[in-house]
Amino acid sequence: MLLLAVAAASSACLYCRRMDSNAGFLVSYSYCNQTDECLMDAWNYINRECVDGWSLGSSYELEYC
């Protein structure tokens, strides 16, 4: 059962979580659950919409991804 959960994990979510956790002071990584997309400094992309809203990658738990 654990293998199924690992196989179903989103690689973009896990990547975003890792990169945001290791990012420096001026860099952040945000994840959009709707499009399964990770952006560095998402606040720079004014026209990039995400209905669920952009969330910091480090705010996600491993169980969520």
PLY file of the C-alpha trace (Angstrom):
ply
format ascii 1.0
element vertex 65
property float x
property float y
property float z
element edge 64
property int vertex1
property int vertex2
end_header
0.00 0.00 0.00
2.88 2.35 0.74
4.31 1.76 -2.72
1.05 2.90 -4.31
1.17 6.16 -2.37
4.74 6.80 -3.44
3.99 6.01 -7.07
1.02 8.39 -7.07
3.03 11.31 -5.67
3.35 14.35 -7.88
6.93 14.94 -8.93
6.28 18.68 -9.31
4.91 18.91 -5.77
7.85 17.01 -4.30
10.32 19.06 -6.34
8.69 22.30 -5.21
8.72 21.23 -1.57
12.41 20.33 -1.73
13.50 23.44 -3.60
11.54 25.81 -1.35
12.87 24.13 1.78
16.46 24.61 0.56
15.97 28.06 -1.01
17.79 31.12 0.21
16.42 34.34 1.65
15.36 36.03 -1.60
14.04 33.00 -3.50
10.78 31.12 -3.07
9.13 28.26 -4.92
5.36 28.11 -5.20
3.14 25.22 -6.24
-0.25 25.25 -7.97
-2.26 22.14 -7.19
-4.68 22.73 -10.07
-2.06 22.70 -12.83
0.56 20.61 -10.97
3.13 23.32 -11.65
6.04 24.70 -9.62
7.38 28.22 -10.20
10.38 30.00 -8.79
9.27 33.42 -7.49
5.65 33.01 -8.63
4.91 36.58 -7.54
6.84 37.73 -10.65
4.28 36.05 -12.92
1.30 38.38 -12.60
-0.67 36.80 -15.45
-0.07 33.18 -14.41
-3.39 32.15 -12.89
-4.03 29.42 -10.40
-7.62 28.93 -9.24
-6.53 27.20 -6.01
-3.95 29.91 -5.39
-0.15 29.63 -5.31
1.14 28.07 -2.10
4.70 27.96 -0.85
6.30 24.62 -1.60
7.58 24.24 1.95
4.01 24.46 3.30
3.15 21.02 1.87
3.61 17.84 3.86
5.01 14.70 2.26
1.67 12.95 2.70
-0.05 15.63 0.60
2.27 15.36 -2.36
0 1
1 2
2 3
3 4
4 5
5 6
6 7
7 8
8 9
9 10
10 11
11 12
12 13
13 14
14 15
15 16
16 17
17 18
18 19
19 20
20 21
21 22
22 23
23 24
24 25
25 26
26 27
27 28
28 29
29 30
30 31
31 32
32 33
33 34
34 35
35 36
36 37
37 38
38 39
39 40
40 41
41 42
42 43
43 44
44 45
45 46
46 47
47 48
48 49
49 50
50 51
51 52
52 53
53 54
54 55
55 56
56 57
57 58
58 59
59 60
60 61
61 62
62 63
63 64
